[in-house]
Amino acid sequence: MIGNDRINKLKHQNRPCGKKGSRHIIQCLGMTLTTAVNIFVRQAIQEQAIPFKISLANETLAALKAKEALKSLQEQAAVNGVNNMSMNEIDAVIDKARQSRQMNRGQ
């Protein structure tokens, strides 16, 4: 629908909003910038207007931050080699650390 040269121009003009910007938001929604623009254009044509309220709801930002935090934790778990642990295994490690801490305080 929109030429690649126009999409590339949009990509270069994509300014960050806070830390991540619109590209991050669009990726978290599972889309590419091209898909998002095409959806917008189709809806604008159909409705003959901007097809949605233009804002970032606090819930949306909170959800994006939560997804980002979870992804970061998953990546760190993979780096530490603990990404496949069960809840029981995690609980056992926590219990062991607590016991060790209590023993060190008692010494």
N, C-alpha and C positions, 0 to 999 in steps of 0.2 A: 504494500500500500504506500509506504513512504520509502524513497530511495535511500540506498546505503550511505550516500554522501551526506544526506540530511541527518541520518541517524548518527554518523560519525561526528558531525558538527555538534549535535546535541550531547554526545558523550563527552566531547572536549569542553563544552560549556557547563557540564554537570558540576555545580559547586557544592561542597559539603555543607550540610546543615548540622552543626554540632560536630561530633566525632566522625560519623560514618557517611551521612548524606543520603541522597535519594537512591543512589545505586545500591547501597546496603539494604534499604527498605524494600526496594523492588526485588532483590535477590532473596530476602527473607520471605517474601510472598511467593517465591518459586517462579519468578518471571525474569525475562531479560528486559533490557531497556526497550528493545524493538517491540516486544510483545506488549509492554505497558503502553507505549505510544500508540500502537495500532488499536488497542482496546479503547484508549481515550478518543482517538479520531473517529472510530466507528460510532461510539456513543454520542459524541458531539454532533455528528451528522444526523443521527437518528433523532436526537432531542432538540437539535437546532439551538443548543446552548451548552455551557460547561455542564457535563453530566453528573456532577457530584459536588458536594461541599468541599472546598479546598482548605484542609487543615490536617493537623496531626493530633488525633485524640490522645489524651494522656494514657488511656488504656492501651492504645496501640503502641505508644512509645515504651510503656512498661513491658508489654509483651515482647517487643523486639529486644529490649535490654535483657529480659529473662532468657530468651532464646540464645542471645549472644553469650550470656554468663554460662548457661548449660553447655554450649558448644565448647567454650574455653575449658570448663571442668572436664569434659569428655576427652579433649585433646591432652590435657595434663595427665589424666588417668592413663591414657595410652602411652605417654612418654614414660610414666612411672611403672608401667607394666601391670597395672591393677584394673584395667578397664573391663575385665571379664569376671571380676569377683562377684559372688552372690551376696545377698544381704547378710546371711549368716556369717560368711567370711569377713565381711566388713565389720560386723558387730564384734566378732572375735578379736580382730586387730585393735579396735577401739578399746575393748575390755582389757587387753594385754597392755596397751599404752597407759591406761588409767592405773592399773595395778603397778606398773613400773614407776609411774609418777608418785604414787602413794608410798612405795618402798623407798624411793629416793628422798622423800620428805621426812621419812622416819629415821633416816640414817644421820 
